[in-house]
Amino acid sequence: MSESRAAPSLTALFMGFFTIGLCGFGGVLPWARRMIVEQRRWMTATEFTEVLGLCQFLPGGNIINVSVAVGARFAGAPGSIVAFMGLMAAPVAVVIGLGFLYDRYGGLPAVAHGFAGLAAVASGLVLANALKIGAPLRSRPLGIGIALTTFVAIALLRWPLPPVLLVMAGASIVLCWRFSEPSSARTRA
């Protein structure tokens, strides 16, 4: 974290992640990036991409992992708890209410068409977020190569996700260490 930016308070962490949780369901990562990087400037785009990369590798929901990691980064364990609670408070209440409404009105054709529209919007959000998150890689050809190789392996070749992630994570660490570090530092080690 840059020294010029002040760490957010526990209240700011709660309210920031509460807003994220209130803004979307099933695809809040774009909202999280926008709030953390663009609006509140708690992290740079590169810092967010690094945190997200770690969180995507960990088990569990990416946004939940991001809330815990961002909370911990700024306020330790209390920050993690507060950010997680902020993220989950609104969605839990809204899902319970929507579940009741869907149980009652789910058979109507208008509701079915509405869900089809939501699927299209969610796909667009995922694509837009992938482009934003990948933007810091533009100046890193090695990172672009690793991302493209992973994409080909999973999306085109349909190889199973866990082994691909394990192999690519290890390969990316070795490659980035090997080609990002000045050669004089490697020879001294």
Backbone torsions as a table, in degrees:
resi	resn	phi	psi	omega
1	MET	NA	137.8	179.3
2	SER	-68.4	142.4	-177.9
3	GLU	-67.1	-22.8	-176.5
4	SER	-77.4	-12.8	-179.7
5	ARG	-100.0	132.5	178.2
6	ALA	-82.0	144.2	177.3
7	ALA	-69.3	139.8	178.8
8	PRO	-69.8	150.4	177.4
9	SER	-75.2	170.5	176.4
10	LEU	-61.1	-39.3	178.1
11	THR	-63.9	-42.5	179.0
12	ALA	-64.9	-40.0	176.8
13	LEU	-61.7	-46.9	179.8
14	PHE	-60.3	-50.4	-176.7
15	MET	-66.2	-37.8	177.6
16	GLY	-61.5	-48.9	-179.5
17	PHE	-75.7	-26.4	172.8
18	PHE	-62.9	-42.9	178.2
19	THR	-62.4	-42.7	177.7
20	ILE	-60.3	-47.3	-179.1
21	GLY	-63.6	-32.2	-179.4
22	LEU	-77.2	-27.0	-173.4
23	CYS	-80.1	-22.1	-174.9
24	GLY	-161.4	163.3	178.8
25	PHE	-130.3	131.3	174.0
26	GLY	74.7	-3.6	-179.4
27	GLY	-159.4	51.5	-176.0
28	VAL	-89.5	-0.6	180.0
29	LEU	-58.8	-41.0	175.8
30	PRO	-60.5	-38.2	178.1
31	TRP	-66.3	-40.7	-179.7
32	ALA	-62.4	-47.2	179.8
33	ARG	-61.4	-44.4	-179.4
34	ARG	-60.1	-46.2	-178.3
35	MET	-68.2	-47.0	-174.3
36	ILE	-71.4	-42.5	-173.6
37	VAL	-93.0	-49.7	-170.0
38	GLU	-89.8	-43.5	-175.7
39	GLN	-84.4	-56.5	-174.3
40	ARG	-92.1	-15.5	177.8
41	ARG	54.0	42.3	176.2
42	TRP	-74.1	-29.1	-179.0
43	MET	-140.6	158.5	172.3
44	THR	-81.5	168.3	177.5
45	ALA	-60.3	-39.5	179.6
46	THR	-66.5	-44.4	178.5
47	GLU	-60.4	-43.5	179.7
48	PHE	-62.6	-43.5	179.8
49	THR	-61.5	-40.1	178.3
50	GLU	-65.5	-44.7	178.1
51	VAL	-63.1	-44.5	179.4
52	LEU	-62.3	-40.1	178.2
53	GLY	-58.6	-44.4	176.8
54	LEU	-63.8	-45.4	-176.0
55	CYS	-66.5	-30.9	177.6
56	GLN	-71.1	-26.9	-179.2
57	PHE	-81.0	-25.1	-179.2
58	LEU	-78.7	153.4	177.0
59	PRO	-69.0	149.5	178.5
60	GLY	108.1	177.0	-179.4
61	GLY	-69.1	136.4	-177.7
62	ASN	-57.8	-46.8	-175.8
63	ILE	-68.5	-32.9	176.7
64	ILE	-66.2	-45.2	177.9
65	ASN	-61.9	-39.7	178.3
66	VAL	-63.1	-43.7	-179.5
67	SER	-61.3	-42.8	179.7
68	VAL	-65.9	-43.7	-178.2
69	ALA	-67.1	-43.3	179.8
70	VAL	-67.2	-43.4	177.5
71	GLY	-59.7	-44.0	179.8
72	ALA	-65.9	-37.3	-178.7
73	ARG	-61.0	-38.3	-174.8
74	PHE	-99.3	-25.1	-175.7
75	ALA	-145.6	21.0	177.1
76	GLY	65.1	-151.2	-178.1
77	ALA	-59.2	-43.4	177.5
78	PRO	-60.4	-36.7	177.7
79	GLY	-64.5	-40.7	177.4
80	SER	-61.5	-45.7	-178.9
81	ILE	-64.2	-46.7	-177.8
82	VAL	-64.4	-44.2	179.5
83	ALA	-63.8	-43.0	178.5
84	PHE	-62.8	-45.8	179.8
85	MET	-63.2	-40.5	176.9
86	GLY	-61.5	-42.7	-179.9
87	LEU	-63.5	-39.4	-172.2
88	MET	-90.3	-20.1	-172.5
89	ALA	-58.0	-56.6	-176.8
90	ALA	-67.4	-47.0	-178.5
91	PRO	-60.1	-38.2	179.8
92	VAL	-62.6	-45.6	179.3
93	ALA	-64.7	-43.5	-178.0
94	VAL	-68.5	-40.8	-179.5
95	VAL	-63.6	-39.3	177.5
96	ILE	-61.9	-45.1	177.8
97	GLY	-64.7	-43.6	179.2
98	LEU	-67.1	-34.5	176.7
99	GLY	-60.7	-41.2	177.0
100	PHE	-63.2	-46.7	-179.6
101	LEU	-65.3	-41.1	179.9
102	TYR	-65.4	-38.8	177.4
103	ASP	-58.6	-36.4	-177.3
104	ARG	-83.7	-38.9	-171.2
105	TYR	-119.8	8.3	-174.9
106	GLY	-62.1	-22.7	-178.5
107	GLY	-81.1	-6.8	-178.5
108	LEU	-74.3	139.4	179.6
109	PRO	-58.6	-36.6	-179.7
110	ALA	-61.5	-35.6	179.1
111	VAL	-68.1	-42.3	178.5
112	ALA	-62.1	-41.9	178.2
113	HIS	-66.2	-37.6	177.4
114	GLY	-60.5	-41.7	178.9
115	PHE	-67.8	-33.6	176.0
116	ALA	-64.1	-40.8	177.0
117	GLY	-65.3	-39.9	178.0
118	LEU	-62.3	-36.4	178.7
119	ALA	-63.2	-40.2	179.1
120	ALA	-66.0	-42.1	178.9
121	VAL	-63.9	-42.8	179.8
122	ALA	-61.6	-39.8	177.7
123	SER	-62.0	-42.2	178.0
124	GLY	-63.5	-40.5	178.2
125	LEU	-63.2	-41.3	179.9
126	VAL	-63.7	-43.6	179.8
127	LEU	-64.8	-46.1	179.4
128	ALA	-62.0	-40.2	179.4
129	ASN	-66.7	-39.1	178.2
130	ALA	-60.9	-40.2	178.8
131	LEU	-66.7	-41.2	179.0
132	LYS	-67.0	-42.9	-178.0
133	ILE	-68.2	-34.4	179.8
134	GLY	-77.8	-11.5	-176.7
135	ALA	-55.1	-41.5	178.9
136	PRO	-62.7	-16.4	179.8
137	LEU	-79.3	-10.9	-177.0
138	ARG	-54.0	-34.6	-178.6
139	SER	-93.8	8.8	-178.5
140	ARG	-126.3	89.4	-178.5
141	PRO	-56.4	-35.7	179.7
142	LEU	-63.5	-42.6	178.2
143	GLY	-63.6	-39.4	177.5
144	ILE	-63.5	-42.9	179.1
145	GLY	-62.3	-42.8	178.9
146	ILE	-64.5	-44.2	179.6
147	ALA	-62.7	-44.4	-180.0
148	LEU	-65.9	-40.2	177.9
149	THR	-62.2	-43.7	178.5
150	THR	-63.4	-43.1	178.8
151	PHE	-60.2	-47.1	-179.7
152	VAL	-60.9	-45.0	-177.7
153	ALA	-62.4	-41.9	-175.2
154	ILE	-87.4	-49.7	-172.7
155	ALA	-81.1	-40.0	-175.2
156	LEU	-94.7	-46.3	-179.2
157	LEU	-83.5	-14.7	177.8
158	ARG	61.5	35.4	175.6
159	TRP	-73.7	153.3	-177.5
160	PRO	-65.7	139.3	-174.7
161	LEU	-59.2	-51.9	-175.2
162	PRO	-57.6	-48.6	179.7
163	PRO	-65.6	-36.8	178.9
164	VAL	-62.6	-44.7	179.5
165	LEU	-63.3	-41.8	179.2
166	LEU	-62.7	-47.0	-179.4
167	VAL	-65.8	-46.5	-176.7
168	MET	-69.5	-33.9	176.9
169	ALA	-63.7	-48.2	178.3
170	GLY	-62.3	-45.1	-179.9
171	ALA	-63.2	-41.3	-178.5
172	SER	-66.8	-37.4	177.9
173	ILE	-63.5	-47.7	-179.7
174	VAL	-63.8	-47.4	-178.3
175	LEU	-63.5	-44.3	179.8
176	CYS	-66.1	-38.9	177.4
177	TRP	-64.9	-43.6	-176.0
178	ARG	-67.9	-41.2	-172.7
179	PHE	-104.1	-6.6	179.9
180	SER	-98.2	-22.6	-175.3
181	GLU	-88.7	140.5	175.4
182	PRO	-59.9	141.9	-175.6
183	SER	-62.3	-29.8	-179.7
184	SER	-67.1	-33.4	178.6
185	ALA	-70.9	-34.8	179.7
186	ARG	-68.9	-37.5	-177.2
187	THR	-71.8	-27.0	178.0
188	ARG	-74.8	-27.0	-174.5
189	ALA	-73.7	NA	NA
